[in-house]
Amino acid sequence: MQNDAMKQGDQGYARTADALLRESQFERLVHAIKDYAIYLLDQEGHIVSWNTGAERFKGYAASEIIGRHFSCLYTEEDRNAGLPARALAIASEQGRYEVEGLRVRKDGSQFWASIVIDPVLDDKGVLIGYAKVARDLTEKKAAEQALFESEQRFRLLVHGIRDYAIYMLDPNGYVTDWNVGAKLIHGYHSDEITGRHFSCFYMQEDRDRGEPERSLAIALQQNTFQEEGWRVRKDGSRFWACIVIDPIYSETGKLIGFAKVTRDFTERRRAQEELDRQKDILSHTQKLEAIGRITGGVAHDFNNLLTIISSAADLLGIAGLTAEKRSKYVQIIADTAGRAALLTQQLLAFAREQPLHPEAFDIASRVQGLKHVIEMTVGAGVNVNVALPADLWPIHADASQFETAVLNLVINARDAMSAGGTLDIGARNATSLPSLHRDVGDAGIAGDFVALTIRDTGCGIAPALIDQIFEPFFTTKEVNKGTGLGLSQVYGFAKQSGGEVSVESEVGNGTSFTLYLPCAKAAIRSTTSKAIADTPKTVASTHVLLVEDNELVGEFAQTVLSEVGHYVTWVVDGEAALDVLETQRSRYDLVLSDVVMPGINGIELGKEIRRRWPDLRVVLSSGYSQALVHESDHGFEFLQKPYTLDRLLAVIR
């Protein structure tokens, strides 16, 4: 028995030793914790233990704080309010007390702490004290406060903006937030619109088309949505809005809604519309001004030409007129009609609607052939020097338009030398175009060109006017002294030919125009024209169906063709022509039709003839600018009005 008692005593001692060891290890563990203040209080709240973390947070050493009441760690306001005693009472009654609040360090500084107090009971459940755990939340609280203040500032900023409607939508498009700008623009107070779908801002027709849903879908697909369009205010009035919608995601990538920014652009739109209206008015005014310019110049020139033709026709009516004089007056009428045709070609050329007939020819021979005309044009007071090298490349252009351009430049030079002077005409081979009038660098455009320069010693052109001289109807000459179409024809001809025209001028020292034209790739073919008297007027008879709605032109063409032995049937529109061909197709060799006619136009008529009678030849004719298209555009031969007898017979042949 004694041995049993000794064994039991040894076992009890061992258990006590194990418990003491475990307590010692737990105490060392608690004292090693530095990030939490862990300490014990007795039943009255006096501190009975103190770990390293408590020393670091509170600033007290264990010897300084053990035995003192834990209320010394509270602010004076909390102590006066009885907060320490209430904390212990709640922990005792409810089994736990947890709170965040300000606490005081040894040096008097305050910090934000997270506090947990648990009651400590003995084996019999009797309260023997409290376990208190505290953590310093100063940095976390400061970060939260900074974030809160930042959000508040941002919220105040957004809500204070008055020129932009800035608001939030939930993922389904319902309004969750509303700033002052949104109230001013849309007209709704926050409590009136929060919770409503943003589609209420759209026009009814836009809602019917599903525009609100489409905008959110695009915002999700493209991470943004932007547009301008009509929106509706609370009172039903419309305004022009600039809209931006961006999706908003959480840190985990979950869609939490949309940020929507709207700006009222109604006034800007009205200002733009007014600007466009003023531009239209200005454009209309400029058109009227252009019409005014051409009215004087063209009317003056045409009246002069008509005077010559009318006088020559009267002279032809004199009885007993000699054959020599009759031939002279006929030639005067023919020459004057040619000048009138040239004037209409200038009207077309500046718009680049004049169809060209390019061919290869030599500039030198052309200019030399014009020399006599040039000398007659400038008069005896101007000395004309033509110096053209023999090695000039042939060019590819419309020879007739080339001669017209040269004469226009010569006339321009003559008018600049009212007191006489010198006119120099020269040329050179060039391997590039100048960069004038083009969006290219100073090097120009590479290629083979011939540059023809016409230089005068006249009054020159003011620098401020250089950029305007090629504009149609622009002229510095006196009223009724020019149409303002000469340089426009030169410019249009150069551009349409694939070339360029440049100008250099100095007031008081003259002007130099250089016309660049592309070099011909094929061999030169003869372009010497023959006089009307040398052209045979009789050819093999042809049966022609003439379609012409203009009575004067129809009668003239019918008479001329009949006089030279052709058989002509004249109808005034396309429908009549089809009726004739339906019953008498085999009778006709050729259909000569005007382009611009009421009902079926000439191109439509030609296509219908080609469909029904593909072997029947069709020739189109017009002097109307919009009808002057290249043969490649419609596939038919083309005769330009006004046409001479030579050209008409050439087409018939």
Secondary structure, 3 states (H helix, E strand, C coil): CHHHHHHHHHHHHHHHHHHHHHHHHHHHHHHHCCCCEEEEECCCCEECCCCHHHHHHHCCCHHHHCCCEHHHHCCHHHHHCCHHHHHHHHHHHHCCEEEEEEEECCCCCEEEEEEEEEEEECCCCCEEEEEEEEEECHHHHHHHHHHHHHHHHHHHHHHHCCCEEEEEECCCCEEEEECHHHHHHHCCCHHHHCCCEHHHHECHHHHHCCHHHHHHHHHHHHCCEEEEEEEECCCCCEEEEEEEEEEEECCCCCEEEEEEEEEECHHHHHHHHHHHHHHHHHHHHHHHHHHHHHHHHHHHHHHHHHHHHHHHHHHHCCCCCCHHHHHHHHHHHHHHHHHHHHHHHHHHHCCCCCCCCCEEECHHHHHHHHHHHHHHHHCCCEEEEEECCCCCCCEEECHHHHHHHHHHHHHHHHHHCCCCEEEEEEEEEEEEECCCCCCCCCCCEEEEEEEEEEEECCCCCCHHHHHHCCCCCCCCCCCCCCCCCHHHHHHHHHHHCCCEEEEEEECCCEEEEEEEEEECCCCCCCCCCCCHHHCCCCCCCCEEEEECCCHHHHHHHHHHHHHCCCEEEEECCHHHHHHHHHHHHHHCCEEEEECCCCCCCHHHHHHHHHHHCCCCEEEEEECCHHHCCCHHHHCCEEEECCCCHHHHHHHHC
